[in-house]
Amino acid sequence: MTRRFAMLLWLLPACLAAQTDSLAPYLRKPVLPHFTLQLPGRDSILRSEDLDSTRPVMLMLFSPDCEHCHRQTLEITRRIGELGDLQIVMSTYHSLDMIRLFRREFDLDSHPSIRVGRDVGYFLIPFFAARNVPLLAIYDRKWKLLEVIRGNVPLERIQAALAREAAPAR
């Protein structure tokens, strides 16, 4: 009996470590990840360090051929004025040609707070354990994770996540 108990005690740390490792990376480290996106411009890249570190950020994983992503993008662009100083970074793994068409279709160049790029290293999809798109990851002004939203949502849900940041801590 004591031998079994000793064996269980010996295995317990390994089991706990395995549970921790099974968490998605965004849960283990709930801050804006370091990323690099290729922008559809001549040798243009966007790194997380290039963003304004005093403004909130929303990462949106999307696919240019996804109808839900189209609806989410339309909702965001129609009501972008209601999102304040939010920086929006849209990431996909699709080609730069598809990104160019998507940007043109939604006139994203007229929205300076929206950047669209290609995740060449396929970093963000496994980081967020994304199984489908759109996926929205909302970060506060200190780039701490507020919420990860999977699927198409009304703008009010994004606003509610950003409002939690503004509420004083108790």
Helices and strands as residue ranges (DSSP letters): H 2-21, H 25-28, E 36-39, E 44-47, G 48-50, E 57-61, H 67-78, G 80-83, E 87-92, H 96-105, G 108-110, E 114-118, H 124-127, E 135-139, E 145-150, H 155-166
